[in-house]
Amino acid sequence: MTTELVVTAIARSRRQVATDLLSLTKPRVVVMILVTTLVGYYVGVSGTPDYVRMLHLVVGTLLAAGGTLALNQYWERDVDARMERTRARPLPDGRLSPLEALVFGGAITLLGVGYLAAFVNGLAALVTAATVILYLFAYTPLKLRTALCTVVGAVPGALPPVTGWVAAREDFSVGAWVLFGILFFWQLPHTLAIARLYRDDYARAGVRVLPVVDVGCATERQIVSACFGLLAVSLLPTLIGLAGSIYFIGALVAGGGLAVFGALQAREPSTTSARRVLFASLFYLPAVLALLALDKR
């Protein structure tokens, strides 16, 4: 009986470790990264998509993105321990050791970049490597130093569709940068709304996002500016011949709606208004990406 209990405890422990390692990769974020990468590939490809290459693109991106997010949690484990919304994560909660997270995250990140180089192309691996470096060594440390971290972090966050584009076309033509622009501007109202909602938590952890250091209405100005920037950039796929009129109308309506919610937050800043901006941004991105894929020229 004792032996059976030990075996059961070991099996449970292994399952828990596997579950915690998986949670380090932030699966929901990885899904979003995969979707934007595949949209970049599909919009960029000419003719029939190469489904084998798409599968390799998914595998490599899955590994590299998951590993990068795990390394981010390794880096920020002390900050996470001071925040209510993150203190139950595996590292601050003590369920995993920092060394386990470092080895796991580092291994699958390198494996993902190498996989893309071997089975997709060198440019896809290069863009992914740049994403990893910018996210871990620019955005992550800047979160404790300057409110500009949000703008800096939007750069690696906007590169996945560029990875998809270069996987399809092996060039950095204008379409890649239009996709980059859409993701870049979208992240600003999205992340600033989150930062506004959890301002006290971020302040307690020493994270210097804009709502923490803002003594005026700079956060709201940046949200509104980003919403209108997004609206303008989101119309470019039709103007450069990547998408048709259905996409144009849909992007105009979705972008205009997000801009309205941003303006309402600027007019009367509140938790309720910030939550509406967040929900509107969560609706906006999948809607616009779906329209772009369905109305591709």
Phi and psi in degrees as a GROMACS rama.xvg file:
@    title "Ramachandran Plot"
@    xaxis  label "Phi"
@    yaxis  label "Psi"
@TYPE xy
-61.9063  -42.1112  THR-2
-61.4869  -40.9868  THR-3
-63.8132  -38.7661  GLU-4
-65.5692  -40.0874  LEU-5
-64.2981  -44.9671  VAL-6
-61.4976  -42.9976  VAL-7
-62.8801  -41.902  THR-8
-64.3479  -39.9326  ALA-9
-64.6593  -44.0399  ILE-10
-62.5573  -42.7838  ALA-11
-63.6943  -40.2539  ARG-12
-63.1381  -42.8122  SER-13
-64.8681  -41.2294  ARG-14
-63.3551  -39.4333  ARG-15
-65.1134  -42.6426  GLN-16
-62.3478  -44.6518  VAL-17
-61.7141  -41.7558  ALA-18
-63.4255  -42.3452  THR-19
-68.5058  -39.3904  ASP-20
-63.0072  -41.1463  LEU-21
-62.4046  -40.7384  LEU-22
-66.4019  -26.071  SER-23
-61.0366  -28.3667  LEU-24
-81.5045  -5.01223  THR-25
49.9853  70.8072  LYS-26
-52.6097  -37.9345  PRO-27
-66.5415  -37.0131  ARG-28
-67.775  -40.5818  VAL-29
-61.8704  -38.8947  VAL-30
-59.8407  -43.8925  VAL-31
-62.2362  -41.1418  MET-32
-62.268  -43.0186  ILE-33
-64.1435  -41.1732  LEU-34
-62.8315  -47.5568  VAL-35
-66.3484  -33.9629  THR-36
-65.7378  -45.0402  THR-37
-68.2646  -35.2399  LEU-38
-63.707  -42.3413  VAL-39
-58.836  -41.1277  GLY-40
-65.5526  -48.7027  TYR-41
-64.7297  -41.4691  TYR-42
-67.8716  -34.3745  VAL-43
-81.0396  -24.9213  GLY-44
-73.4952  143.116  VAL-45
-103.627  130.466  SER-46
80.7945  -152.537  GLY-47
-75.4325  129.902  THR-48
-61.0604  145.95  PRO-49
-87.0127  100.641  ASP-50
-70.1002  -27.4114  TYR-51
-67.1262  -44.0183  VAL-52
-63.8912  -38.8486  ARG-53
-59.9871  -41.2522  MET-54
-63.634  -44.2631  LEU-55
-62.0366  -38.4336  HIS-56
-62.1662  -42.0744  LEU-57
-63.7244  -46.3725  VAL-58
-63.2642  -48.7662  VAL-59
-63.6262  -42.6508  GLY-60
-67.3709  -40.0086  THR-61
-57.4764  -47.0591  LEU-62
-66.5907  -48.6972  LEU-63
-66.102  -42.7706  ALA-64
-66.7237  -46.7148  ALA-65
-61.7294  -41.1228  GLY-66
-66.0941  -39.8893  GLY-67
-63.4335  -42.7737  THR-68
-67.3853  -34.0643  LEU-69
-66.7225  -41.9074  ALA-70
-64.4711  -35.2433  LEU-71
-61.4471  -42.3136  ASN-72
-68.0753  -33.1621  GLN-73
-62.3636  -45.5328  TYR-74
-64.7685  -39.5877  TRP-75
-99.7608  18.207  GLU-76
-59.8857  -36.4167  ARG-77
-71.8055  -38.1071  ASP-78
-65.1249  -43.9417  VAL-79
-60.2154  -33.8212  ASP-80
-66.2107  -21.7322  ALA-81
-94.6429  -2.72934  ARG-82
-109.413  135.186  MET-83
-60.0585  -41.5796  GLU-84
-77.2753  -10.3671  ARG-85
-125.953  -3.71431  THR-86
-69.338  -15.6368  ARG-87
-89.2772  3.44333  ALA-88
-65.449  159.346  ARG-89
-56.0649  -37.9551  PRO-90
-75.3025  -53.8269  LEU-91
-63.6496  -27.47  PRO-92
-81.1096  -9.36966  ASP-93
83.669  9.12032  GLY-94
-77.2355  -23.4377  ARG-95
-126.812  150.357  LEU-96
-86.8403  153.717  SER-97
-56.283  -37.2076  PRO-98
-63.9459  -40.3669  LEU-99
-60.631  -44.4179  GLU-100
-65.8762  -40.9514  ALA-101
-64.2422  -47.3829  LEU-102
-65.6295  -46.165  VAL-103
-62.0764  -51.1344  PHE-104
-63.8076  -45.0763  GLY-105
-62.6572  -41.4608  GLY-106
-65.3002  -47.8243  ALA-107
-77.0293  -24.36  ILE-108
-65.2818  -50.212  THR-109
-62.3437  -40.1167  LEU-110
-62.2302  -41.5712  LEU-111
-64.6668  -45.5108  GLY-112
-63.8197  -44.4025  VAL-113
-63.1686  -37.508  GLY-114
-63.6605  -43.6912  TYR-115
-62.2438  -40.7968  LEU-116
-63.475  -37.8767  ALA-117
-79.8464  -37.2756  ALA-118
-116.65  -8.86143  PHE-119
-114.389  -85.8863  VAL-120
-168.299  168.622  ASN-121
-65.2712  -34.7909  GLY-122
-66.7952  -39.9963  LEU-123
-62.7055  -40.7901  ALA-124
-65.8867  -38.8076  ALA-125
-64.8299  -46.1643  LEU-126
-64.3357  -40.0454  VAL-127
-65.3529  -41.767  THR-128
-62.3111  -40.6698  ALA-129
-62.9034  -38.6241  ALA-130
-61.2919  -45.3154  THR-131
-60.8422  -48.1252  VAL-132
-64.2554  -46.3067  ILE-133
-64.9045  -39.6201  LEU-134
-68.1684  -44.8189  TYR-135
-83.1459  -36.3678  LEU-136
-109.997  -2.17317  PHE-137
-118.412  -64.7407  ALA-138
-61.5603  -50.7527  TYR-139
-59.6936  -51.3471  THR-140
-68.5462  -29.0462  PRO-141
-69.5221  -19.0567  LEU-142
-60.8888  -26.3733  LYS-143
-95.5143  3.0843  LEU-144
-123.097  -37.1188  ARG-145
-151.285  148.982  THR-146
-69.7548  -12.7089  ALA-147
-69.5838  -6.14835  LEU-148
-56.7604  -33.2092  CYS-149
-64.7538  -42.6471  THR-150
-68.1719  -43.4123  VAL-151
-62.9786  -43.4538  VAL-152
-66.1398  -23.4928  GLY-153
-69.9646  -18.3009  ALA-154
-70.3164  -58.4641  VAL-155
-62.2442  -30.365  PRO-156
-66.9261  -21.1815  GLY-157
-97.3509  -1.79445  ALA-158
-83.2886  -22.8676  LEU-159
-52.9047  -44.1525  PRO-160
-66.0609  -26.0293  PRO-161
-67.404  -39.5476  VAL-162
-57.8327  -45.4092  THR-163
-62.6487  -41.1384  GLY-164
-62.6336  -48.5679  TRP-165
-71.1804  -24.9494  VAL-166
-65.3745  -32.7499  ALA-167
-84.9419  -41.1255  ALA-168
-115.027  -17.8413  ARG-169
59.3831  39.6417  GLU-170
-153.298  168.014  ASP-171
-112.343  50.2873  PHE-172
-72.3474  177.191  SER-173
-58.5737  -33.2524  VAL-174
-59.2885  -36.3385  GLY-175
-61.5311  -40.2313  ALA-176
-79.7456  -24.7277  TRP-177
-67.4983  -44.4022  VAL-178
-61.6483  -41.6191  LEU-179
-57.6983  -45.4867  PHE-180
-62.6666  -40.5889  GLY-181
-61.1408  -48.5576  ILE-182
-67.372  -36.516  LEU-183
-62.5321  -53.2198  PHE-184
-68.4625  -32.7602  PHE-185
-62.2172  -38.5842  TRP-186
-64.9204  -28.9904  GLN-187
-65.9415  -55.0892  LEU-188
-64.5888  -32.9216  PRO-189
-63.7276  -52.714  HIS-190
-74.0859  -33.2323  THR-191
-69.2808  -33.2383  LEU-192
-65.9663  -41.4129  ALA-193
-62.867  -44.5027  ILE-194
-63.2315  -36.0633  ALA-195
-65.6011  -41.4472  ARG-196
-66.1496  -35.7027  LEU-197
-113.145  32.7809  TYR-198
-56.9542  -45.2528  ARG-199
-64.6673  -38.7231  ASP-200
-64.2496  -45.0976  ASP-201
-63.48  -41.3263  TYR-202
-62.7283  -40.7573  ALA-203
-62.7879  -31.7345  ARG-204
-89.6075  -5.69167  ALA-205
81.9167  17.468  GLY-206
-84.9958  122.169  VAL-207
-96.5257  55.3624  ARG-208
-70.61  161.084  VAL-209
-56.3283  -44.8974  LEU-210
-60.6243  -23.6568  PRO-211
-72.9314  -40.8269  VAL-212
-98.456  -8.23585  VAL-213
-75.0886  121.151  ASP-214
-103.85  -0.964016  VAL-215
-125.774  -124.825  GLY-216
-127.794  31.0479  CYS-217
-62.9857  -35.9712  ALA-218
-60.4119  -47.2362  THR-219
-67.3664  -37.528  GLU-220
-62.5708  -41.2586  ARG-221
-69.1125  -36.6048  GLN-222
-61.6364  -48.4107  ILE-223
-64.4095  -45.0571  VAL-224
-59.477  -43.1615  SER-225
-66.9778  -37.9604  ALA-226
-62.2652  -43.0859  CYS-227
-73.2149  -32.9737  PHE-228
-63.2872  -42.3613  GLY-229
-62.6527  -43.3035  LEU-230
-57.8747  -44.565  LEU-231
-66.5331  -48.37  ALA-232
-66.7267  -34.7043  VAL-233
-66.6353  -17.6402  SER-234
-84.9793  -13.1472  LEU-235
-64.83  -33.5281  LEU-236
-53.4135  -37.5675  PRO-237
-71.6021  -39.7211  THR-238
-69.0432  -26.8488  LEU-239
-100.257  5.16744  ILE-240
89.1504  14.2136  GLY-241
-84.5686  -28.825  LEU-242
-138.488  168.786  ALA-243
-100.984  -164.523  GLY-244
-72.5603  -30.0023  SER-245
-62.6383  -44.3829  ILE-246
-61.3901  -43.8009  TYR-247
-57.1809  -47.3536  PHE-248
-65.9052  -43.8482  ILE-249
-62.4988  -43.3309  GLY-250
-66.0893  -36.3591  ALA-251
-64.2798  -44.7272  LEU-252
-68.0167  -47.75  VAL-253
-65.0188  -43.2754  ALA-254
-66.9683  -39.1215  GLY-255
-64.2518  -39.3951  GLY-256
-63.5452  -43.7051  GLY-257
-63.5881  -40.1434  LEU-258
-63.2231  -36.4755  ALA-259
-62.9385  -45.5984  VAL-260
-64.5367  -36.2613  PHE-261
-64.6684  -40.775  GLY-262
-66.9158  -35.5828  ALA-263
-66.3764  -37.5906  LEU-264
-65.3147  -38.4172  GLN-265
-68.8393  -34.703  ALA-266
-70.7699  -44.8061  ARG-267
-137.955  84.3466  GLU-268
-59.306  130.407  PRO-269
-162.544  166.05  SER-270
-62.5957  -40.2885  THR-271
-63.0236  -45.1015  THR-272
-65.4421  -40.2903  SER-273
-64.1687  -38.1722  ALA-274
-66.3736  -34.2937  ARG-275
-66.3855  -39.6194  ARG-276
-61.3821  -43.4976  VAL-277
-61.1282  -48.5375  LEU-278
-64.5469  -38.726  PHE-279
-63.7832  -38.9037  ALA-280
-67.6322  -36.2605  SER-281
-68.0375  -30.8585  LEU-282
-75.9687  -39.7355  PHE-283
-59.3389  -51.7806  TYR-284
-62.5209  -53.2491  LEU-285
-62.5505  -33.1777  PRO-286
-65.0838  -46.6054  ALA-287
-69.8989  -40.2643  VAL-288
-64.9538  -39.7528  LEU-289
-63.328  -43.7115  ALA-290
-62.4375  -38.9267  LEU-291
-64.3413  -40.8777  LEU-292
-71.4173  -40.2175  ALA-293
-75.1882  -30.7358  LEU-294
-106.966  26.2913  ASP-295
-65.6789  139.207  LYS-296
